Amino acid sequence: MARCDLDNNNCILRCKDIYKSYKMGASKLEVLRGIGITIERGEFVAIRGASGSGKSTLLHILGALDLPDKGEVFFDGKNIAGFGGRKINEFRGKKVGFVFQFYHLLDELTVLENVLLAKMAQSSAFGWLGGRGGAKKRAIGLLERMGLSQRIAHRPFQLSGGERQRVAIARALMNEPELILADEPTGNLDSETGNGILKVFEELHSAGQTIIMVTHDEKIASKAGRVIRLADGKVATE
């Protein structure tokens, strides 16, 4: 693999010397202690570690859902710390798609509406009125791709766990993100259903999607093209 650095156009994401801690009463919990990783465009990377190793915290920092105490994150060679409010929202909503363990779907909305919500959130009122037809067509196409064509009008509470996660993946793909960040996407599923979700990620990767997936499970991590292991807030050497 080519060296991935700031001068390499194939480097989509790079973080350097990331530190993060949280106050726990009178004490301080050091979660990340100088993390540095690079991700090539088109890679499927698993970040593996035991509970408390800092893997989810790192993923949130990479997706700009949280800020490091120290260190830098570069996306396409640009330091995201320099993004203003509008640009950081665009980064979270358009450049990155998030998939979480607990789905975060809205039960009052249909499956289709949950997927469309990702597009609505990134559109002005005028832009949405002009583009909703195309957005609906894309959302339906994504749900069909996920094997959910018969579930479009259902509510999330009417679906199985695996189906809900497929809806969440479709929502993450709605704005054609350059990067998918998945935080324990099979953690709330049984083994067979989880394997089905992993197959979805493998198919997305084969189509060129860049994916970073957090997991504590070695077998799940082995499905990725590369594994980064964290221990005690640092990148561990195997």
Buried (B, 14 or more C-beta within 10 A) or exposed (E): EEEBEEEBEEBBBBBBEBBBBEEEEEEEEEBBBEBEBBBBBBBBBBBBBEEBBBBBBBBBBBBBBEEBEEBBBBBBEEEBEEBEEEEBBBBBBBBBBBBBBEBEBEEEBBBBBBBBBBBBEBBEEEEBEEBBEEBBEBBBEBBEBBEBEEBBEBBBEEBEBBBBBBBBBBBBBBBEBBBBBBBBBBBBBEEEBBBBBBEBBBEBBEEEBBBBBBBBBEEBBEBBBEBBBBBBBBBEEE
